[in-house]
């Protein structure tokens, strides 16, 4: 709530726009009718993580070309990544559709099995949700979210950013640690044993097409995302399966994979949604393990770099 209120107070400087709907809810447009900004992208990312993480932007090179990179750190990985940041809420109301992230999920328990695994849920009278969509929600959408969260519509704040935007690019790369935690959860590892997580990924250049943007932003993590986890107890076989390179769909830009699959997500191997590499330090044994690798060639192809 504090971060969202800060975004509203500094909306002009952040290049976002705060809108109050008739039901009293507040919308923060982070890239539909505004430019958005890197700073807004960081705050959007921090909200997605429920305030249990921090983010910053630096510049590194992929091969010989400089790009903006996002760095993520959290000392509560299961709660921040699975309990908040995971895009685990499909919001569909009439013709409106968005993927929902953020702490509001822990009020609505979307999906419930996630919260049962990490033994966590929230109980609060306000809800903050982050929506990945190229449309702003109306009162009916917010009422649906409020009902699921058991709060008044006037107590809902919704941040909205399309994938093809500055904030969209930042927040997708900001999921680099989350993809590792999610993959481990899917592999059956107890993610409450992850003590801390930090990661880095390039921020994809903005392209003027939501489908292609979805490809390049995912590729940022798939082919150049690096994650470092500190855990209590390691299962080597599970950790070896984390990197995206273990997927049958690894090796070409995601947009091409999506196109070859007839634009059907269900035909894509879910194992590709993972960081490129991961290093794990086990506090119980003091040993450190690494697996995976970076792939600069596919990233540059995905980004469509034009040398001049």
Helices and strands as residue ranges (DSSP letters): H 2-9, H 11-14, E 17-20, E 26-29, H 38-48, E 53-62, E 65-74, H 77-77, I 78-85, E 89-93, E 96-101, H 104-108, H 112-118, E 127-132, H 139-149, G 153-155, E 156-161, H 166-173, H 176-186, G 191-193, E 194-202, H 210-224, E 226-231, H 236-240, G 244-246, H 254-260, G 265-267, G 270-272, E 277-282, E 288-292, H 296-303
